């Protein structure tokens, strides 16, 4: 007797920018069921649908929210709209995968998470690094005790971004700047390793337009671990990361938060494991796999990145912003 095929989880894509294109490409590449796309412009939605073979194009986010053929919506608007758009989809009964950073601040994150819980719906932050094969193997290595006691994590995320003041990454009114766009990656990874920091120290450099161009942080944890991060959008860095334990360390190669290679080096300086695994596409499909697994299981929180952790991360970002004096318009 043949096995009964699982009913597909039907995806909707909210907004049609670059990150939505990258994610949808990986969804289609790996056979996910993408049913609809919504944009504020019907023309943009139709062009996006034609490019990716999506059956339905909606000329508003409200139409996407009310589409009965959609189970889960990927929210990929600029940072300042994440909470508003996620709340709209949740109120329409849709599960949501919300592009990182989860929201603009901790208060918005709490509102989204509490609403999802009250409705019994999945909310998952699209921090795709958490779900990649090399990070899954790193978790296994740590849990197996190879590194001994974890002591330090340091990571760099510096890019040479567009300098146009109107570009999304430089626009303070859209949550632009190094912290939310780039710093979220190492800060989230530090949280993955050590949890919520006991203390935070932060320093920054700012552009003329008010957005942060460089941010450095030092986190100290209750068990004595330290994490350091540096992010910038006006300088190209090595974009590598290191996890250090008492018995060994893991050197993650560039670009550390994307599908990449790493080595485990013991205290004698010997390489005891190397990781190099092919990943199809860009690798954004793994977060979709996790979302679909959770929905099928009737679960609303991922053990790899829970809604509560997303709130905690945004609250840590709030403290960094308090220390460096970064306020977004409208807050």
N, C-alpha and C positions, 0 to 999 in steps of 0.2 A: 504494500500500500504506500503510495507516494505521500510525502509530507505536504501539508497545506501551506501554500505560500503566505507569508505575512502581508497584511494590508500595508500599503505604503504610507509613510508619514508625509503629508502634503505641505510643501514649503511655500511661503510667500516672502517676497523680497521688498522691503520698504526703503525706497530711495535707490538711485541709479548711479552713484558715484563710483570712483575707482575701486574702493574696498568692496563694494557690492559686486562689481564686475569680477574681482578676483575670487571672492567666495562662491559666487554662482558658477563660475567656470569649474571650480573644484567639485561643486555639487553635481553638475551635469556630467563631468568626467567620470565620477564614481557612481553614476546611476541613481542619484537621488531624484525624487519626484518634485520638481519645481512647477507649481501650478499657476502662480500669479505674481505680478510685480506692480507696485504702486508708486506713483510719483506725483508731485504737484503739477507736472506737465504731462498731459496725455501723449503728446508727441515723443517725449523722452521715454515714457513707459513703453510705448509701441516700438521704438527703436531698440530698447533693451530686450523686450520680448522677442523681437525678430532675431536679434543676435544670438540668443541662447535657446531658442525654440520653446519659449514659454507660452502656454495657451492663452492666458488672459492678461491684458494690460489695463490698469486702472489709472484714471487721471486725477485721483486724490487718495490720500491715506485713509480717509473714511471709507471709501469703496473697498479698499483692500481689507480693512478691519471687518467689514460686513460680508466678505466673500465666504460662502458656506463650503467652498472647496479647499479652504486653507486651514491647516491644523496649527502650524507654528509660523511665526513671522520673525525674520531676521531684521533687526533695527540697525540701519547703517547711516543715519543722518549725522550731522555734526554734533559734537559733544553736548552743546547747550539744549538739544532737542531730545536726547535719549530718554529722559524720564517722561516727558510729555507723550512721546510716541509709544513708549512701552506701556504706559498707563492706558492709552487709547486702545491698544491691542488687547491688553488684559481685560478691560471692561467689555470687550467684544467676545471674550471667551477664548482668545488665542493664547497658546504658549508663546514665549518670547526668548529669542537669543539676541542679547543686546551687545552691540559692538563695544569694545573697550575704548576708553575708560567707561565703566558701567554707567555712571552719571556725572554730573558736574561737581557734586559734593555729597557728603554723607547724609544730609537730610533728604535729598532727592533719592538716594539709594535706599534709605529706610522706607520711604513712601512706596517705592516700586516693590520692594521685597514683601512688605506687609500686605499690599494689595494682592500680589500673586498668591501668598499663603492663604489669605481669606477666601480666595476663589478656587484653591486647589489646583493651580496652574504652575507649570514649570517656568522658572525664570533662571537663565544661565548667562553669565557674562562670557562674551566671545573672546576670551583670552586664549587664543588658539595654541600658544606655547604649551600650556598645561597638558594638552591632549596629544602632543607629538610623540612619535616612537622613541626618539632619543631621550626625552624627558621621562617617559614611562620606564625606560631602562635605568635611568639615573635613580628613580625612586626605588627600583628593585635593589640596586647596589647599596643605597643608603640603608634600606630596611634590612638587608642581609648583613650589615655590620662591617663591610669592607673598609669604610672610612674611619671606623672607630667612633669617637664622639665628635659630632659636628662642632666646629669652632667659628669658622668665618665663611662669608660669601662676598664676593665683589664682582661687579658687572659694569660694563660700559655700554652706553647706547648713544652714540653721537653720529649725526648725519649732516651732510651739507644740503640743507633744504632750500627751496626757492626763496629768494629775498624779496619778492613782491609783497609790499605791506598788505595788499588785499587778499593774498593767498590764505586759505583756511588755516594753515599752520602758524601764521603770523597774526591772525585776526583775534584780538582779545575778546571781542563780542561773541565769537564762536568757540571760545575755550581754547584758542590757539596758544602755542608756546611749548617749550620743551617738556614740561612736567606731565601734562595730560596726554600729549601725543607720544612721547618717547619714554619719559621716566616711569610711566605705568608698567612697562615691561620688567625692568629690574626690581622695582618695588613690589610688584606682584610675585615675582619669583622668590624674593626674600621672605615674603609672607608664606609662600608655599613651604619653604624650608623650616622657618622658625616661628611662624605665627605672628601675632601682633607685637610690635616692639614696646618695650617698657619705657624707652626714651628715644627722642628724635632730635637730631641736630641737622640743620639745613642752611645752605647758602646759595645765592643765585646771582646771575648777571641778567640785565634787562635790555631789551631793544628800545629804540626811541619811541615806538608806538605803545609801549607798556607791557608787551608780552615777554615772558621769560625766555631768554635764549640759552642759558646754561643753568643747570641745577645739580648740586652735589648734596648727598645725604649720608649720615652715619646713624645707623640704628643699633641700639643696645637692647638685649633681651634678658628676661628674668634668669635664665640659666647661664648667662655670661657670654652668649654668642654675640658676634658683631657682624653687621652687614654694611658695606659701603657701595654706593651707586653714584654714577655721574652720567648725566644726559645733556645733550646739546643739539641744537638744530642749525648751528652756524659753523661747525667744525666736524670733519670726518674722523671718527675714532676707530680703534681696532675692532670694536664690537665683539669682544670675547668675555667669558665669565669663568670664574673659578670657585669651586666649593672645596673647602679645606677641612679635613678631620685630623684627629690625632694619629691615625695610622696611614692615611693616604689622602690624596686629593683628586678632584676631577677637573680637567682642563677642557672647557667647551670652546670649540672653534667658532670663527666668524661664519655666518652671523648667528650668534648663540641662541637667539630666540626663534629661529626658523629651523627647518630640517637641516641638520648639520652633523659633524663628527665630534667625538670627544675621546679622551684618553684618561684612564685611571692610572695614577702614578703613586707608587708606594713610598714609604719614608726613606728607602734606600735610593730612590730616584729611578726605579725600574718601572717600565710600562707593563702593567699586569692585565690590562684589557683595553682594546680599541673598539670603538663603535663606528660603523659606517654602513648605514642601511638606506637603500633607495626608497624615496617617497614619490608617489605619483602626484603630478601637479605641484601646486604651491604648498600643499599640506593643510589647507584650511578645512578639509573634509572631516578631520578627526573630531573636531568639536561638534559637527553635525551628527556624526555617528553616536557620540555620547548623548546628545539631546534626544535622538530617536530611541536609543536604548532606554533612557529614563521614561519617556512618554509611554513606550510599550509596557514598561514595568509598573506604570502608575505612580512613579516617583516624581517629586517636584524639587529635589535638591541633589546636586551631584556631589559625591564624596571627594571629587578632585578639585572642585571649586564651588563651594556652597554659597547660597545667597547671603548668608551671614558673613562669610569671609569677604565677599564683594563689598558689603557695607563697611567692614572693618578697614579694608584697603582704602576706600574713599575717605574714611575718617582720618587715616594716617596722612593721606594727601592734603586733607584740610589743615592738619597741624603743620605740615611743610609750608603750605601757603600762608598760614598765620605767621610763621617765623620769617618768611622772606617778603611778606607784605604784598601778596598777590591776591587781588580781588577781581572777579569778573563782573562786567556790567550787568545790572539787574539783580544781583544777589542782595 
